[in-house]
């Protein structure tokens, strides 16, 4: 199931940060609005835009836990794998 999520487009997905090097990000929830090679950009429930380094977070998408390190790379390259 995790491999299926990794091959899907992440923009528009609801996420929750469950672990992060920056502990203030834990429990942050929002919708992914953009993705770059190393960053997920989310809009939280208050409308604030947050940039999250993929290498420093663990997220929950659709009850699946994903380490951000596995998402490093451009989305179009990840989709081709």
PEFENQUI-V793133 format. One record per run of one state. SS is the DSSP state (hx for helix, st for strand, lp for the rest). FROM is the first residue (numbers start at 1). LEN is the number of residues. If there is no record, write none. Layout:
SS&FROM&LEN, SS&FROM&LEN
//
This chain:
lp&1&1, hx&2&5, lp&7&7, st&14&7, lp&21&2, hx&23&3, lp&26&3, st&29&7, lp&36&3, st&39&6, lp&45&4, st&49&5, hx&54&3, st&57&5, lp&62&2, st&64&4, hx&68&4, lp&72&3, hx&75&6, lp&81&1
//
